[in-house]
Amino acid sequence: MDVVLDVLDTFAFDRVYAAAFPASETQLALNKGLLSTYNQNVGRYITLAPSEWATRSTWLRDDIKRQALSLFLITWFFGLVLYFVGSTISYNFIFDKRSMEHPKFLRNQLSMEVRQAMEAMPVMAALTTPFFIGEVRGYTKLYDSPSEAPFPLYNYLQFPLFMAFTDFCIYWIHRGLHHPLIYKRFHKPHHKWIVPTPYASYAFHPLDGWSQSVPYHIFPFFFPLQKVAYLGLFVFVTIWTVLIHDGEYVTQNPVVNGSACHTLHHLYFNYNYGQFFTLWDRIGGSYRLPNDELFDKNLKMGKEEWERQCREAEKLVKEVEGTDDRTYSEKKDL
C-alpha cells in the first residue's frame, strides 16, 4: 500500500492537503528538505518525481493523521470499485437470473443487498485502515523485489501459504459468527439472503465483514509477502467473494469450497464455513457435499429441488433464528 500511497500522493493527495492545510512560509522552507525522501517506495519500481505541492501542507506525507485519512479513502473507494465492477459483471454474465424466481428470494432483494453493502463499506474501510498504517510505517514483512524473498522458492510458496493461513482463520471466525450469542447481532444480516446474488458478496454487518477480512491483513505481519503479490491477492479475494455468491456451479470439486458449497451455506446455515477449501469443514464435521441436481442447469431450477430446499431452509430458519422476519417476493406456485 505504500507504493499506491506514493502514486496517489503525487497525482492527487499532495494538492488536496496543500489546499486544505497550507503550510506557512517558514514551514515551507523547512519542508523542502524532505523532498529527497519522497517516492522512495514507488521508486523501487518506476521513477516518479514528487509533485510541486508535495511540501506545501502542514500535513506532511509521514503524518499519521494524513496517512490514516488517505488510506481510509483509498480502501473505501477501491473497495466500492471492485465490488460494483465484480458484482455487476457477475450478475450480467454469470448469475442465472432464474434464481430470482426462487420462493426464498426476497422482495426488493437486489436494492437491499446493495444498500447494505454501501452502508457497511465505510465502516469496514475505517476498521481496516490501522492494518494499512502498520504496513506503510514498516511494521510488516512485506518486501519489494523477488530477490528479497527468504529463499527463491518462497516467491511461489507465498500464494498457497496465504490461502492456507487465511482459509484456516476464516473457517473458525465464520463458525464463531454462527454461535447463538453472536449470530443474530452480527452475522444474521448476511444470512438474510437465503438465495444470494453477486451483490450479496459484501452485504454484511460491517463487523462481520471486517472480522472475516482480518486474516488477509494480519498475514504480512507474520509472514513475508511480496508487495505486488499482496495487491494481486487482495484483488483475487474480492473477486472470489463475488464468485461464491454467483450461483454458477462450475465444478463439483471435493477440495474447493466454491459457489455450490457456499450456496448450501446460505440455504442451510450450519455447513461449509470455509472460504477457499473444504479441509476444515471436513475436519470440523461441517462439510456438506452439494447434491448432484445443483450441477444440472435445469434440475437445479426445478420444482422438486426448490421444494426440497424450501422445506429444509424453513426448518433451519426456525431452529437458528426462531421467527423468520424476511419479506419474500410474492408467492410462487411450486
Sequence and secondary structure as in RCSB ss.txt:
>XXXX:A:sequence
MDVVLDVLDTFAFDRVYAAAFPASETQLALNKGLLSTYNQNVGRYITLAPSEWATRSTWLRDDIKRQALSLFLIT
WFFGLVLYFVGSTISYNFIFDKRSMEHPKFLRNQLSMEVRQAMEAMPVMAALTTPFFIGEVRGYTKLYDSPSEAP
FPLYNYLQFPLFMAFTDFCIYWIHRGLHHPLIYKRFHKPHHKWIVPTPYASYAFHPLDGWSQSVPYHIFPFFFPL
QKVAYLGLFVFVTIWTVLIHDGEYVTQNPVVNGSACHTLHHLYFNYNYGQFFTLWDRIGGSYRLPNDELFDKNLK
MGKEEWERQCREAEKLVKEVEGTDDRTYSEKKDL
>XXXX:A:secstr
 HHHHHHHIIIIIHHHHHHHSB  HHHHHHHGGGGGGTTTTGGGTS     TTTTSBSS TT HHHHHHHHHHHH
HHHHHHHHHHHHHHHHHHTS GGGGGSTT BTTHHHHHHHHHHHHHHHHHHHHHHHHHHHHTT S EESSGGGSS
STTHHHHHHHHHHHHHHHHHHHHHHHHTSHHHIIIIIHHHHT SS  GGGGG S HHHHHHHHHHHHHHHHHS E
EHHHHHHHHHHHHHHHHHTTS       SSB  HHHHHHHHHHSSS   SSBSHHHHHHT      GGGGSTTGG
GSHHHHHHHHHHHHHHHHHHHSS    BSS    
